[in-house]
Amino acid sequence: MNGVSTSNNSIRSAFSYCVQQVRKYDYHHYLCLLHLSPSMRKAAFALRSFNVEIARAMDVASDPKIGLMRLLWWQEAIDKIYANKLIEHPTARALSSVIAEHRISKSWLKRSVEARINDANRDETTIPGKIEDLEKYSEDTLSTILYMTLQAGGIHSTAADHAASHIGKASGLLLLLKSLPYHLNRTGRISYIPLEVASKHGLLASGGDGMPEIKMESGEDLSDAVFEMASVANAHLEKARGLAHTVPAEAVHVLLPAVPAQVLLDSLRRRQFNVFDSRLARGVLGVSPLWFQLKLQWHALRNKY
């Protein structure tokens, strides 16, 4: 009995850790998950905590090689989890429990990590060619989390999956835009504005090594490029909402991440798509926490996303 009790305590501790990780590092999604039914909440927090772990791997590492090693560790950890091997990491423990209970697809977890690894391996001078490249990255890293959450809830709906795909792409594009100043400060040159967009808006310059780089000064040209990418994100949100009448009611709260995506889009619009405006970093995605929670609550109560 002591062994069973210890194991149960360990699992509870692991899930508690996941909740705290999401609350600390992914607050807007933490608030979204609170609206899920209790039967889905544990799985959703484990999956979001996993996303936090791999999303932050490169950011918290003092050396990019250490960050890459962390991502490779998670790639191996997924294989071990599906081989029923115990891993002494709270998120991995929680994830293992969720996978065993809900039969989460391994391919989606692998896609999510591999997308991060490919991005980490990307040379500093390599700029994505097209918006489609960033859409695929966003789907692989964020839409997959929604797919797995739907699966954990036993929701099998093509319409819900399609909506999740669009919401993940929109969220990913907008968060990449918001993070442009951070990536500029961290590396000095890497950018998530694709070459086709940068060239169209006169942002391309030749670096000291002759390789193209993007001018990241705050200005009208950059704002125009951000607007173009934000417009693609907006189109994805509109497509997701266009599917609302065919999405099962039990899937709606899983798709609530459309709300923070819209909030960030609106914040960018109010700042004339100037990603260097410091007000974008205030509160929750540029708005007061109370206002964000009220907006989220309004959608949840009306079963809308």
VMD Tcl script that draws the C-alpha trace (Angstrom):
set ca {
  {0.00 0.00 0.00}
  {2.85 2.38 0.79}
  {4.26 1.83 -2.69}
  {0.93 2.63 -4.32}
  {0.48 5.69 -2.12}
  {3.97 6.94 -2.94}
  {3.35 6.44 -6.65}
  {0.03 8.32 -6.49}
  {1.66 11.16 -4.58}
  {4.40 11.31 -7.19}
  {1.86 11.58 -10.01}
  {-0.12 14.26 -8.18}
  {3.09 16.19 -7.61}
  {3.96 15.88 -11.29}
  {0.61 17.29 -12.39}
  {0.88 20.10 -9.83}
  {4.27 20.95 -11.31}
  {2.73 21.09 -14.80}
  {0.03 23.50 -13.67}
  {2.61 25.81 -12.10}
  {4.83 25.70 -15.19}
  {1.97 26.69 -17.48}
  {0.80 29.40 -15.09}
  {4.29 30.90 -14.86}
  {5.40 30.74 -18.48}
  {2.20 30.50 -20.56}
  {-0.31 32.46 -18.52}
  {-2.85 33.21 -21.25}
  {-3.16 29.50 -22.04}
  {-3.26 28.70 -18.32}
  {-6.42 30.82 -18.10}
  {-7.87 29.04 -21.14}
  {-7.31 25.61 -19.60}
  {-9.23 26.55 -16.45}
  {-12.38 26.50 -18.58}
  {-11.93 22.85 -19.58}
  {-13.92 20.11 -17.90}
  {-12.09 18.46 -14.96}
  {-11.80 15.24 -16.95}
  {-9.73 17.02 -19.65}
  {-7.84 19.51 -17.52}
  {-5.06 17.23 -16.25}
  {-4.17 16.05 -19.74}
  {-4.29 19.59 -21.12}
  {-1.94 20.90 -18.43}
  {0.52 18.05 -19.02}
  {0.55 18.74 -22.75}
  {0.95 22.51 -22.28}
  {3.73 21.93 -19.75}
  {5.49 19.75 -22.31}
  {5.16 22.60 -24.80}
  {6.61 25.04 -22.24}
  {9.59 22.74 -21.69}
  {10.51 22.46 -25.36}
  {9.60 26.08 -26.22}
  {11.95 27.42 -23.52}
  {14.78 24.95 -24.09}
  {16.79 27.31 -26.30}
  {15.86 30.48 -24.40}
  {17.07 29.37 -20.97}
  {20.29 27.75 -22.17}
  {23.52 29.68 -21.72}
  {24.84 27.98 -24.87}
  {22.71 27.04 -27.93}
  {24.32 23.60 -27.89}
  {22.96 23.01 -24.39}
  {19.48 24.05 -25.53}
  {19.69 21.68 -28.47}
  {20.81 18.86 -26.17}
  {17.72 19.52 -24.05}
  {15.47 19.19 -27.09}
  {17.21 15.98 -28.11}
  {16.68 14.71 -24.55}
  {12.94 15.29 -24.95}
  {12.99 13.53 -28.30}
  {14.50 10.47 -26.61}
  {12.19 10.86 -23.61}
  {9.13 10.45 -25.85}
  {10.48 7.16 -27.16}
  {11.15 5.98 -23.60}
  {7.66 6.97 -22.44}
  {6.08 4.91 -25.20}
  {8.40 2.04 -24.26}
  {6.95 2.25 -20.71}
  {10.23 3.40 -19.18}
  {10.15 5.61 -16.10}
  {11.66 9.10 -16.50}
  {12.42 11.15 -13.42}
  {11.09 14.46 -14.67}
  {7.75 15.83 -13.45}
  {6.42 16.84 -16.86}
  {7.55 13.54 -18.35}
  {5.86 11.66 -15.48}
  {2.59 13.53 -16.03}
  {2.85 13.08 -19.79}
  {3.43 9.35 -19.36}
  {0.27 9.09 -17.25}
  {-1.76 11.00 -19.86}
  {-0.42 8.90 -22.73}
  {-1.25 5.66 -20.91}
  {-4.78 6.82 -20.10}
  {-5.73 8.51 -23.36}
  {-3.51 6.80 -25.96}
  {-2.12 10.10 -27.25}
  {-0.61 9.83 -30.73}
  {3.17 9.62 -30.58}
  {3.51 11.23 -34.02}
  {2.13 14.57 -32.80}
  {4.54 14.71 -29.86}
  {7.44 13.85 -32.13}
  {6.41 16.48 -34.69}
  {6.35 19.13 -32.01}
  {9.87 18.37 -30.75}
  {11.33 17.85 -34.21}
  {10.04 21.24 -35.36}
  {11.84 22.87 -32.42}
  {15.01 20.89 -33.17}
  {14.96 21.92 -36.83}
  {14.49 25.54 -35.81}
  {17.35 25.30 -33.30}
  {19.59 23.83 -35.99}
  {18.75 26.65 -38.36}
  {21.81 28.78 -39.06}
  {21.61 32.35 -37.73}
  {21.93 33.66 -41.26}
  {19.13 31.49 -42.63}
  {15.83 33.33 -42.98}
  {12.57 31.45 -43.70}
  {11.67 31.81 -47.35}
  {7.89 32.04 -47.24}
  {5.06 32.61 -44.80}
  {4.06 29.01 -45.47}
  {7.28 27.91 -43.74}
  {6.22 29.70 -40.56}
  {2.66 28.40 -40.89}
  {4.01 24.84 -40.94}
  {6.24 25.56 -37.93}
  {3.25 26.99 -36.07}
  {1.09 23.99 -36.88}
  {3.80 21.53 -35.85}
  {4.41 23.29 -32.53}
  {0.99 24.66 -31.51}
  {-1.78 23.01 -33.53}
  {-0.43 19.63 -32.41}
  {-1.04 20.59 -28.76}
  {-4.70 21.25 -29.61}
  {-4.98 18.00 -31.60}
  {-3.70 16.03 -28.60}
  {-6.00 17.86 -26.19}
  {-8.99 17.00 -28.38}
  {-7.79 13.40 -28.46}
  {-7.42 13.32 -24.68}
  {-11.03 14.48 -24.42}
  {-12.19 11.67 -26.69}
  {-13.32 14.22 -29.29}
  {-13.14 12.86 -32.83}
  {-14.21 15.62 -35.18}
  {-12.73 16.64 -38.51}
  {-14.21 20.12 -38.09}
  {-12.61 20.52 -34.65}
  {-9.26 19.34 -36.03}
  {-9.48 21.81 -38.91}
  {-10.34 24.64 -36.52}
  {-7.44 23.61 -34.27}
  {-5.09 23.70 -37.25}
  {-6.10 27.28 -38.10}
  {-5.97 28.45 -34.47}
  {-2.51 26.97 -33.97}
  {-1.22 28.63 -37.13}
  {-2.70 32.00 -36.14}
  {-1.32 31.76 -32.59}
  {2.12 30.75 -33.81}
  {2.42 33.55 -36.36}
  {1.29 36.19 -33.89}
  {3.58 34.99 -31.09}
  {6.52 34.96 -33.51}
  {5.73 38.57 -34.40}
  {5.51 39.56 -30.75}
  {8.88 37.92 -30.09}
  {10.76 39.69 -32.92}
  {12.43 42.23 -30.58}
  {13.50 39.42 -28.26}
  {15.14 37.43 -31.03}
  {16.81 40.56 -32.36}
  {18.31 41.32 -28.95}
  {19.35 37.73 -28.35}
  {21.18 37.04 -31.64}
  {21.48 40.39 -33.34}
  {20.16 39.22 -36.68}
  {17.87 36.18 -36.71}
  {14.30 36.99 -37.73}
  {11.03 35.22 -38.27}
  {9.99 37.54 -41.08}
  {10.19 35.47 -44.29}
  {12.38 36.58 -47.19}
  {9.41 37.10 -49.50}
  {7.79 39.50 -47.04}
  {11.03 41.27 -46.09}
  {11.94 41.80 -49.75}
  {8.48 43.12 -50.60}
  {8.69 45.76 -47.87}
  {12.31 46.84 -48.39}
  {13.68 45.22 -45.24}
  {16.49 43.18 -46.79}
  {20.09 44.26 -46.42}
  {23.43 42.59 -47.04}
  {25.27 41.50 -43.91}
  {29.00 41.78 -43.39}
  {29.43 38.24 -44.69}
  {27.40 38.97 -47.80}
  {24.42 36.98 -46.55}
  {20.99 38.68 -46.55}
  {19.75 39.99 -43.25}
  {16.65 41.89 -42.23}
  {16.66 45.48 -41.05}
  {14.81 45.40 -37.76}
  {14.61 49.11 -36.97}
  {11.20 50.27 -35.86}
  {9.60 52.00 -38.82}
  {6.82 52.00 -41.37}
  {8.41 49.31 -43.57}
  {8.66 46.88 -40.67}
  {5.13 47.69 -39.53}
  {3.86 46.98 -43.05}
  {5.61 43.59 -43.03}
  {4.15 42.77 -39.61}
  {0.71 43.84 -40.85}
  {0.98 41.45 -43.81}
  {1.86 38.52 -41.57}
  {-0.79 39.47 -39.02}
  {-3.34 39.53 -41.83}
  {-2.50 35.89 -42.60}
  {-3.04 35.06 -38.92}
  {-6.36 36.91 -39.00}
  {-7.46 34.87 -42.01}
  {-6.75 31.68 -40.07}
  {-8.84 32.91 -37.14}
  {-11.71 33.73 -39.49}
  {-11.51 30.26 -41.07}
  {-11.52 28.66 -37.61}
  {-14.61 30.62 -36.59}
  {-16.25 29.80 -39.89}
  {-16.20 26.16 -38.80}
  {-17.85 26.91 -35.43}
  {-21.31 25.70 -36.49}
  {-19.90 22.25 -37.31}
  {-17.61 21.92 -34.26}
  {-19.01 19.71 -31.43}
  {-19.97 21.64 -28.31}
  {-17.52 19.63 -26.19}
  {-14.63 20.85 -28.39}
  {-15.31 24.57 -28.08}
  {-13.44 25.13 -24.82}
  {-10.41 23.27 -26.22}
  {-10.37 25.87 -28.98}
  {-10.44 28.87 -26.61}
  {-6.79 29.70 -27.51}
  {-8.38 31.54 -30.44}
  {-9.28 34.22 -27.89}
  {-5.71 35.14 -26.81}
  {-4.70 35.04 -30.47}
  {-7.40 37.62 -31.24}
  {-6.38 39.71 -28.22}
  {-2.76 39.81 -29.43}
  {-3.89 40.66 -32.96}
  {-6.01 43.53 -31.62}
  {-3.09 44.74 -29.47}
  {-0.82 44.80 -32.52}
  {-3.49 46.70 -34.45}
  {-3.81 49.34 -31.71}
  {-0.01 49.85 -31.79}
  {-0.04 50.24 -35.58}
  {1.77 46.88 -35.84}
  {4.89 48.30 -34.20}
  {6.36 45.24 -32.45}
  {8.80 47.50 -30.59}
  {5.99 49.28 -28.73}
  {6.62 48.46 -25.06}
  {2.89 48.42 -24.34}
  {2.66 45.02 -26.08}
  {4.56 43.51 -23.15}
  {2.16 44.85 -20.51}
  {-0.45 42.76 -18.74}
  {-1.60 39.77 -20.78}
  {-0.72 40.17 -24.46}
  {-0.91 43.95 -24.19}
  {-4.17 44.24 -22.23}
  {-5.00 44.27 -18.51}
  {-5.29 40.81 -16.90}
  {-8.82 41.60 -15.72}
  {-9.99 42.63 -19.20}
  {-8.42 39.49 -20.68}
  {-10.13 37.23 -18.16}
  {-13.50 38.92 -18.74}
  {-13.17 38.49 -22.50}
  {-12.21 34.84 -22.07}
  {-15.09 34.30 -19.65}
  {-17.54 35.92 -22.08}
  {-16.53 33.49 -24.84}
  {-16.53 30.46 -22.54}
  {-20.00 31.20 -21.15}
  {-21.41 31.62 -24.64}
  {-19.63 28.51 -25.92}
  {-17.70 30.50 -28.48}
  {-14.08 30.63 -29.51}
}
mol new
graphics top color blue
foreach p $ca { graphics top sphere $p radius 0.5 }
foreach p [lrange $ca 0 end-1] q [lrange $ca 1 end] { graphics top cylinder $p $q radius 0.2 }
display resetview
